[in-house]
Amino acid sequence: MIAHYDCRHFLGYKPCIFKRQCDGCPDYSPYGKRILIIKLAAMGDVLRTTPLLHGLKKAYPSCHITWLTEANVMPMLQGIPEIDRLLAYAPESVMQMETEFFAEVYCFDKEPRATALVMKIRAERKVGFGMSDFGNVMPLNKESEYTFELGINDPLKFRVNKKTYPELIFECAGLQYPEPQEYLFPDLSAEIEEARSILQSLGVKSGDLKIGLNTGAGDVFATKKWTEEGYAELASRLVEDFGASILLLGGPCEVERNARIAEKARFPLINTGNGNGIRRFCGIIGNCDLVVTGDTFAMHLAIGLKVPVLLLLGPTCHQELELYGRGAKVISDFACSPCYLGACPREISCMQAMRPEVVFGAAAGLIGQLKKQKGSR
């Protein structure tokens, strides 16, 4: 019996989709370069790693790419055609990865379960970060040394580096980065259409200027949040000056925060809900004309959906964030920022000092650009 174990269609436990014997099969399709990407979390970091798929498929057109990630991230990667196999991180998938052999493995996580795993996987070439004999993080290849140093050299990361995150991972991989490479998302048109109906039921008209305010920032870096008073004032000005429909965005942690912002605003705001699944949340963001947010998961969704973003930045590095020419950044000018602290020791933080009139001015500029673009069509 001839078995083509290296065929993309071969399963081994049941007939393949063509239901033929391997010998002489006209649909025999051997794997090209087998590549494994390990990027488990955080969700936003996973999304901003997807541009690497462009580079890999261009460099190795027939390659077969496996992506290992967290189960909760999978809905945002399922359906991306450049990913040939998507696996959730679990004991069984880890054992499988340790058994298989890859031409290349890319690990862009620095947590122990990822860096330990990459050291046990059999591969011709390893890229990114692994675990040293002493249990700490180390670069796996020369091209990853600069990105590795960014993690341990604050002056380099905060003041010197000008490279974006996609540019950095292309550099780690040894791939050319001639121009900014976009995020890759699955087809979310159905979710966007469903969200359009939901927004209409909340009183949003199709021709309205829809501006989403993503008011939270998670618990790990709560310092990334702008103030409730700032969001309330911004929302009021956007309604007054532009007649915008203001959509409050957020998850379960923003229920009370968004309620307080709505109470402080001078006009009614539209609460889009705090229990939306990932794809429904994508659909809501996909209906926005502009999203105002901090350095958050929602920011990455807006970038991937090609929705203009007004990004409010204080404790994190603005240089690494690529907006692809669709947005603007309001950056804190505090001497101590960026700092990446989870709690600010100062009496007034950089985000608390960010003035509503500055944010409104930046939003007004983006709205003006949107109107020009619509007028030129």
Helices and strands as residue ranges (DSSP letters): E 34-38, H 43-47, H 52-59, E 64-69, G 71-76, E 85-88, H 91-99, E 101-107, H 112-120, E 122-131, E 137-139, G 142-144, H 145-150, H 154-155, I 156-160, H 165-173, H 189-201, E 210-214, G 222-224, H 228-242, E 245-249, G 252-254, H 255-264, E 270-271, H 278-286, E 290-293, H 297-304, E 309-313, E 327-331, H 356-375
